[in-house]
Amino acid sequence: ALTGGPCGGKTTALERISSYLRERGFEVFTVPEAMTVLCSNGFSKEEYFKVDGMPYYVQHSIMDLQTSLEDSFERVLKASGKKGVILCDRGLMDGSAYMSPEGWDKLMEERGVSSAEIREGRYNAVFHLVTSAEGAEQFYSLENNAARNETAEQAREVDVLTRKAWLGHQNLMVFDNSTDFETKLRDIVAAVSKLVGLPTTMKNMTVKYLLRKNPDLAAFPEDVHYYIFDVEKVYLYNIDINSTSTSTDSNFIEEYSFIRKRSHISLQGKELGTTYGITTARTLHDGNNIEVKRIISSREYISAYHARDTSRHIVKQRRISFLYKTQSFNIHIYKEPIDNLCIVQAQAASVDDVDQCHNGESNGSTKREGNEPAVDFPPFLDLERRLENNKEDEEKFGSFNISLMND
């Protein structure tokens, strides 16, 4: 799903991604934004929203339409038997940015679903494109979308609310305006390449850090919202590669797979919803790492569990997801088979971002020499050091190696 505030570049990005994937043999379907469908067919927000209670019914209808469109495209693509990608112009959680928390909770209850289910159990990835009203104000315009009428200030407010709506998704990436628009598009296409298993020359957009101790949630600033998850990773012996990968490249030196159970936990410790996924990781001969992920059902999870690699522990973690300065962070607190390790995974700026952002200077940034990606590391976390992308750190701090049972 591509989301974000108004005038963030979603339409252009959808066109760029579609062309890129089709040229590489993928079938590509694009699901239109439900609100745009309504507005382009006679619906007037100015008139209908004058009626008391109308926003609730409009969002109900938008969710009906969006769900039907997404499900219909998925059904057709699966029936075709072709390798393909469905690109969604916004996702179901976007509606929460336009409703009160109480109204959204009422809508979820009436529809018999939870926010966790539609946020984490439906989309394999969520790309948030920050509105140009934040960081590129001179380019903010609504001329190409009759469904939008927000001022620049309103656009920034909606953008923040939309980011918050998707916080907690296991594969949320935020693309801001710290670079020019063309670089923003290239970063998005490179991220898509990684998702579908295509090689890319872009450096890893995830940077890992070691913390000295577990985070103190009371130390988080009031404006930094976070979600808590319990995660179990189960490594597998052998699986059908075709069920998780769209790549036909066999030029790899290592491959492994794992299934994941991810439960959203409330601040009071109550389980709010559980989602499941499967990941196939490959290391190519050229040193590139490719991970292909997809959402699976609880039944598929149970079935795959029977292929569990019994020479490995089930890895259990508590994870804390949050956004800081438009960058996505995930804290991994290990519970089993070790309980004294805390690692942060951060979404890094691309190499081009590093070159162009603040002339290489960023307050609080962990930018390194040699065009390494930059991260504005949160000052409320107790950082020990950045983990290197080398064999030594991977063997000591990587989940794959941590899962190994001692002889």
Stockholm file with secondary structure:
# STOCKHOLM 1.0

chainA/1-407         ALTGGPCGGKTTALERISSYLRERGFEVFTVPEAMTVLCSNGFSKEEYFKVDGMPYYVQHSIMDLQTSLEDSFERVLKASGKKGVILCDRGLMDGSAYMSPEGWDKLMEERGVSSAEIREGRYNAVFHLVTSAEGAEQFYSLENNAARNETAEQAREVDVLTRKAWLGHQNLMVFDNSTDFETKLRDIVAAVSKLVGLPTTMKNMTVKYLLRKNPDLAAFPEDVHYYIFDVEKVYLYNIDINSTSTSTDSNFIEEYSFIRKRSHISLQGKELGTTYGITTARTLHDGNNIEVKRIISSREYISAYHARDTSRHIVKQRRISFLYKTQSFNIHIYKEPIDNLCIVQAQAASVDDVDQCHNGESNGSTKREGNEPAVDFPPFLDLERRLENNKEDEEKFGSFNISLMND
#=GR chainA/1-407 SS CEECSTTSSHHHHHHHHHHHHHTTTCEEEEECCHHHHHHTTTCCHHHHTTSTTHHHHHHHHHHHHHHHHHHHHHHHHHHHTCCEEEEEBSCGGGGGGGSCHHHHHHHHHHHTCCHHHHHHSSCSCEEEECCTTTTCGGGCCCTTCTTCCCCHHHHHHHHHHHHHHHTTCTTEEEECSSSCHHHHHHHHHHHHHHHHTCCCSSCCSEEEEEESSCCCGGGSCTTCCEEEEEEEEEEBSCCCGGGTCCCCCCCEEEEEEEEEEEEEECTTSCEEEEEEEEEEEEEETTSCEEEEEEEECHHHHHHHHTTBCTTBCCEEEEEEEEEETTEEEEEEEEEESCSSCEEEEEECCCHHHHHHGGGGCCTTBCCCTTTCCCCBCCTTSCEEEECCSSHHHHHHHCHHHHTBCCC
#=GC SS_cons         CEECSTTSSHHHHHHHHHHHHHTTTCEEEEECCHHHHHHTTTCCHHHHTTSTTHHHHHHHHHHHHHHHHHHHHHHHHHHHTCCEEEEEBSCGGGGGGGSCHHHHHHHHHHHTCCHHHHHHSSCSCEEEECCTTTTCGGGCCCTTCTTCCCCHHHHHHHHHHHHHHHTTCTTEEEECSSSCHHHHHHHHHHHHHHHHTCCCSSCCSEEEEEESSCCCGGGSCTTCCEEEEEEEEEEBSCCCGGGTCCCCCCCEEEEEEEEEEEEEECTTSCEEEEEEEEEEEEEETTSCEEEEEEEECHHHHHHHHTTBCTTBCCEEEEEEEEEETTEEEEEEEEEESCSSCEEEEEECCCHHHHHHGGGGCCTTBCCCTTTCCCCBCCTTSCEEEECCSSHHHHHHHCHHHHTBCCC
//
